[in-house]
Amino acid sequence: MDAIFEATIQVLLSDGLIRFNTTRVARRAGVSVGTLYQYFPNKQALLFAVLERHLLMIAEAVEKACDENRLGTVETIAEAVVTAYLQVQIARAEVSPALYRIGLELDARELIDSAVQRSTRAVEATLSDASNDRFADVGLIAQTLTAALYGTVPAFCHKVLSVADGIEAERQLTIMFRSYLAAHRVE
């Protein structure tokens, strides 16, 4: 399955979404088209699965960062969440534009909503346990932060991010998170 997913990304990158087809993916993955169709009945199902896998990786990274920073300060939590999210997005920066296009091409709202909800729950739980601050409506704050993260990053993922741009995006998003959290502290 990993070979098929990797081949899908490679074909997207080399041929683009318009010329993308399952025959090219099967050839690149070293499997027959029939084998590919056993797992994915059509091109859209394959693209959907690749996007789903990517969104799952993002949600799991955010959850892990939150788990590792339970009882941390809000500053540490903000940085950990932003870093975890961006590390997945930037790990293979050349893939993000292709995934962004898939999300636009397919009706992926449910997939995206699921990843956002998982991340929101993790952020909410971690902020509830923050060692140095309390918030009046931690659920709404977590929703807002997660929406900002999932909404902001794809907006600049329509092109390949350079390493320098990725570092700057991380710095700016961390400032945004920390500032938002500071503005909503309960004294």
C-alpha positions in Angstrom: 0.0 0.0 0.0 2.9 2.4 0.8 4.3 1.8 -2.7 1.0 2.8 -4.2 0.7 5.9 -2.1 4.3 6.9 -2.9 3.7 6.2 -6.6 0.6 8.4 -6.5 2.5 11.3 -5.1 5.3 10.8 -7.6 2.9 10.7 -10.6 1.1 13.8 -9.2 4.4 15.6 -9.0 5.7 14.5 -12.4 2.5 14.6 -14.5 0.2 16.9 -12.6 -3.4 16.3 -11.6 -4.8 16.7 -15.1 -2.7 14.0 -16.6 -2.8 11.8 -13.5 -4.2 8.3 -14.1 -4.2 4.9 -12.4 -2.2 3.2 -15.2 0.7 5.6 -14.5 0.5 5.0 -10.8 0.4 1.2 -11.2 3.4 1.3 -13.5 5.3 3.5 -11.0 4.4 1.3 -8.1 5.4 -1.8 -9.9 1.9 -3.4 -9.6 -0.7 -4.3 -12.2 -3.7 -2.0 -12.7 -5.9 -4.9 -11.6 -4.0 -5.0 -8.3 -4.4 -1.3 -7.8 -8.2 -1.6 -8.6 -8.5 -4.2 -5.8 -7.8 -1.5 -3.3 -9.0 1.6 -5.1 -11.9 1.3 -7.6 -11.0 4.5 -9.4 -8.7 7.5 -9.6 -10.8 9.6 -7.2 -10.8 6.8 -4.6 -7.0 6.7 -4.8 -6.6 10.4 -4.5 -9.0 10.5 -1.7 -7.1 7.8 0.2 -3.8 9.8 -0.3 -5.4 12.9 1.1 -6.9 11.0 3.9 -3.6 9.5 4.9 -2.0 13.0 4.9 -4.7 14.5 7.0 -4.4 11.5 9.4 -0.7 12.2 9.7 -1.4 15.8 10.6 -4.0 15.0 13.2 -1.8 12.3 14.8 1.2 14.8 14.9 -0.9 17.4 16.6 -2.3 14.8 19.1 1.2 13.6 19.9 2.5 17.1 20.4 -0.4 17.8 22.7 0.1 14.6 24.7 3.8 15.3 25.1 3.1 18.8 26.4 0.4 18.2 28.9 0.9 20.3 31.9 3.2 22.6 29.9 3.0 26.3 29.6 0.7 27.8 27.0 3.8 29.2 25.2 5.3 25.7 25.0 1.9 24.2 23.9 1.5 26.9 21.2 4.9 26.2 19.8 4.6 22.4 19.9 1.2 22.4 18.1 2.4 24.8 15.3 5.7 22.8 14.9 4.0 19.5 14.8 1.5 20.6 12.2 4.1 22.3 10.0 6.5 19.4 10.2 4.0 17.2 8.5 3.2 19.8 5.9 6.8 20.7 5.2 8.4 17.2 5.6 7.9 16.8 1.8 7.2 20.4 0.8 6.9 19.5 -2.8 3.9 17.3 -2.1 1.8 19.9 -0.3 0.7 21.7 -3.4 -0.4 18.5 -5.0 -2.4 17.6 -1.9 -3.8 21.0 -1.7 -5.1 20.6 -5.3 -6.6 17.2 -4.5 -8.5 18.7 -1.6 -9.9 21.4 -3.9 -10.7 18.8 -6.7 -12.4 16.3 -4.5 -15.2 16.9 -2.0 -12.9 16.4 1.0 -14.8 18.5 3.6 -15.6 15.5 5.8 -12.0 14.3 5.8 -10.7 17.8 6.6 -13.4 18.2 9.3 -12.4 14.9 10.9 -8.8 16.0 11.1 -9.7 19.4 12.5 -12.0 17.9 15.1 -9.3 15.4 16.3 -6.8 18.3 16.5 -9.3 20.5 18.3 -10.0 17.9 20.9 -6.3 17.4 21.5 -5.6 21.1 21.8 -8.6 21.6 24.1 -7.4 18.8 26.4 -3.9 20.2 26.6 -4.9 23.8 27.2 -7.2 22.6 29.9 -4.2 21.1 31.7 -1.8 24.0 31.0 0.4 24.7 34.0 0.4 28.5 33.9 -2.9 29.7 32.5 -6.7 29.2 32.6 -9.2 30.1 29.9 -12.9 30.9 30.2 -14.0 28.9 27.1 -11.2 26.5 26.3 -13.3 24.7 23.7 -13.9 27.8 21.6 -10.3 28.8 21.9 -9.1 25.4 20.7 -11.6 25.5 17.8 -10.3 29.0 16.8 -6.6 28.0 17.0 -7.2 24.8 15.1 -9.2 26.6 12.4 -6.5 29.2 12.1 -3.9 26.5 11.6 -5.8 24.4 9.2 -7.0 27.4 7.3 -3.8 29.4 7.2 -1.3 26.8 6.2 -3.2 25.5 3.1 -3.5 29.0 1.9 0.2 29.1 1.2 0.6 25.5 0.3 -0.5 26.1 -3.2 3.2 26.5 -4.0 6.3 24.7 -2.7 7.6 26.3 0.5 11.3 26.9 0.8 13.0 25.9 4.0 13.3 29.6 4.9 9.7 30.2 4.3 8.7 27.2 6.4 10.8 28.5 9.3 9.3 32.0 9.0 5.8 30.5 8.8 6.4 28.5 11.9 7.7 31.6 13.7 4.7 33.8 12.7 2.1 31.1 13.5 3.7 30.5 16.9 3.5 34.3 17.6 -0.1 34.3 16.5 -1.0 31.4 18.7 0.8 32.8 21.7 -0.7 36.2 21.3 -4.2 34.8 20.9 -3.8 32.6 24.1 -2.3 35.6 26.0 -5.4 37.7 25.0 -7.8 35.1 26.4 -6.2 34.3 29.7 -8.5 34.4 32.7 -6.9 36.5 35.4 
